[in-house]
């Protein structure tokens, strides 16, 4: 199966989520829930993970974790395997407990971190496990009740300092009360299933669509944060860390490929002295367009439809034919190779 690439670096924050195989339960009683928390504590010791929030539901879990070392994959691999073995042994089961790999998206410190923190703590509300008047902290298998304890009474695995900081609350009796009230403001009891899905609209809490990011995205944060992650991904790809050859895929690779393809298209237009508007007036099968298309096809994984739309080359079948003809000409024309090298050099200079 194709695997989604993990962008790992020191000091990274991630929202991690995994569901049971075929959405089946991953816990069967409170003893299993205790095993989950105990195993989570063990991976924090083994891998140095810092857990800033968690919630354990019957068939899935959410974590907001920090990796001081660049070791998300190793640590999470140990955690899910260890927990699966323990549950299978206790219940005399066999096989997969989780439905494939966990999902992990990188989270930007600041408002994005705060949004995920609240989203995790409001999961039981969205699931209908906390009703009006129960108290947000009534769901026991989440980190929220631990945030409301005094610091000495919290387990070592949970790190609360950043959570209090981003919410603007102190870690004292009044501050913890304010922390809970701030969370309660996020719930519309007329529609509790949407609790925490949209993160505010005040100036100090810009609206963040948590639900969309967690379902479809690979990062959660600002455009500057995305660009920083893209630069880290480029280094990893350049070092041969990931790519189609070893079975990785996902929106990270897609974004990286489109960024490189766009730079190649711009470099080609620069070389031939074109403004983007000029592409419309050139023949769809123009040999110079074919050269740029061939480079993009060779150097990236963007689809032919993308190349066709960017270079105004008509249907994808025509793009395919143009690329094939160009590569045949390239075998006999050394000048074409020189042009390709200059376009590539221009593209690399723009990185």
ABEGO torsion letter per residue (X at the ends): XBBBBBBBBBGBBBBBBBBBBGGBBABABAAAAAAAAAAAAAAAAAAGBBBABBBBBAABBBBBBBBABBAAAAAAAAAAAAAAAAAAAAAGBBEBABBEBBBBBBBBBEAAAAAAAAAAAAAAAAAGABBBGAEAAABAABAAAAAABBAAABBAABBAAAAAAAAGBBBBAAAAAAAAAAAAAABBAABAAABGABBEABAABBBBBAAAAAAABABBEBAAAAAAAAAAAAAAAAAGABEAAAGBBEAAAAAAAAAAAAAAAAAAAAAAGBBAAAAAABBAABAAAAAAAAAAAAABABBAAAAAAAAGAEBAAAAAAAAAAAAAAAAABAAAAAAAAAAAAAAAAAX
